[in-house]
Amino acid sequence: MKRLARLNAALTVLALAGCTTSAQYMQQIEPQAIQTAVNRGKFEMNCPSATGTVISKEMLQPVFQGFYARGGPERAEYTIGVSGCDQRATYMIICPLDASGCFSVGARNMIR
């Protein structure tokens, strides 16, 4: 009986893991990506009222793929515009599919 319960649990986990598409993942993680960009913008622009807008988003495949090489997880890449206090900036945000959270990469592109 225990074996059957374990098998059922394992099959359920496998079934649920395959249900999320890349587009669904990008939609789910988008608020976290925006918040990551806004937090950076608030600090760099010294503007607590800054807000963010998604300019573009794309799902990126690992750099290296093959039988022996694994180049890391798939990742969602967002370009997010942050504006406030008469300033605007764009930030690139990366969110790996391994659910490790989002982070900002590179220098900001500031528009005054």
C-alpha positions as CSV (number, residue, x, y, z in Angstrom):
1,M,0.0,0.0,0.0
2,K,2.8,2.4,0.9
3,R,4.5,1.6,-2.4
4,L,1.4,2.5,-4.4
5,A,1.0,5.8,-2.5
6,R,4.6,6.7,-3.3
7,L,4.2,5.8,-6.9
8,N,1.0,7.9,-7.1
9,A,2.8,10.9,-5.5
10,A,5.7,10.6,-7.8
11,L,3.5,10.5,-10.9
12,T,1.5,13.5,-9.7
13,V,4.7,15.5,-9.2
14,L,5.9,14.6,-12.7
15,A,2.5,15.4,-14.2
16,L,2.4,18.8,-12.6
17,A,6.0,19.7,-13.5
18,G,5.3,19.3,-17.1
19,C,2.2,21.5,-17.1
20,T,3.8,24.9,-17.0
21,T,4.8,26.2,-20.4
22,S,7.5,28.9,-20.9
23,A,4.8,31.5,-21.6
24,Q,3.0,30.6,-18.4
25,Y,6.2,30.8,-16.4
26,M,7.0,34.2,-17.9
27,Q,3.6,35.4,-16.9
28,Q,3.9,34.1,-13.4
29,I,7.3,35.5,-12.7
30,E,6.7,38.9,-14.4
31,P,5.6,40.7,-11.2
32,Q,8.9,39.6,-9.5
33,A,10.9,40.8,-12.5
34,I,9.2,44.2,-12.4
35,Q,9.7,44.5,-8.6
36,T,13.4,43.7,-9.0
37,A,13.8,46.5,-11.6
38,V,11.7,49.0,-9.6
39,N,13.8,48.3,-6.4
40,R,17.0,49.0,-8.3
41,G,15.5,52.1,-10.0
42,K,14.2,53.5,-6.7
43,F,17.7,53.2,-5.2
44,E,19.7,54.4,-8.2
45,M,17.4,57.3,-9.0
46,N,16.8,58.1,-5.3
47,C,13.1,58.1,-6.2
48,P,10.7,56.1,-3.8
49,S,7.7,56.7,-6.2
50,A,9.3,55.0,-9.2
51,T,7.2,52.6,-11.2
52,G,8.0,49.9,-13.8
53,T,6.7,48.7,-17.2
54,V,7.7,45.7,-19.2
55,I,9.2,46.8,-22.5
56,S,10.1,43.3,-23.8
57,K,10.4,39.7,-22.6
58,E,12.0,36.6,-24.0
59,M,12.7,33.0,-22.9
60,L,16.4,32.2,-23.4
61,Q,17.8,28.7,-23.8
62,P,21.0,27.6,-22.0
63,V,24.2,28.7,-23.7
64,F,25.5,25.2,-24.2
65,Q,23.3,22.2,-25.0
66,G,24.4,18.7,-25.8
67,F,24.9,15.3,-24.4
68,Y,27.9,16.2,-22.2
69,A,27.5,19.9,-21.8
70,R,24.8,21.6,-19.7
71,G,24.8,25.3,-19.9
72,G,22.4,26.0,-17.0
73,P,18.7,26.5,-16.7
74,E,16.4,28.2,-19.2
75,R,15.8,31.8,-18.2
76,A,13.3,34.6,-18.8
77,E,14.9,37.9,-19.8
78,Y,12.9,41.1,-19.3
79,T,13.7,44.6,-20.4
80,I,11.9,46.9,-17.9
81,G,11.5,50.6,-18.0
82,V,11.5,52.4,-14.7
83,S,10.3,56.0,-14.4
84,G,9.8,58.5,-11.6
85,C,11.0,61.9,-10.2
86,D,11.5,63.2,-13.8
87,Q,13.9,60.4,-14.7
88,R,13.7,57.2,-16.7
89,A,15.9,54.1,-16.9
90,T,15.9,50.7,-18.5
91,Y,17.0,47.5,-16.8
92,M,17.6,44.0,-18.0
93,I,16.2,41.4,-15.5
94,I,17.0,37.7,-15.6
95,C,14.8,35.1,-13.9
96,P,16.2,31.5,-14.2
97,L,13.6,28.7,-14.5
98,D,15.2,26.9,-11.5
99,A,13.1,29.3,-9.3
100,S,16.2,30.9,-7.7
101,G,14.7,34.4,-8.1
102,C,15.2,37.3,-10.4
103,F,18.3,39.6,-10.6
104,S,19.3,42.7,-12.5
105,V,22.2,42.5,-14.9
106,G,24.5,45.1,-16.5
107,A,24.5,48.9,-16.1
108,R,21.4,51.0,-16.5
109,N,20.5,53.0,-19.5
110,M,19.4,56.3,-18.2
111,I,17.3,58.8,-20.1
112,R,16.9,62.3,-18.7
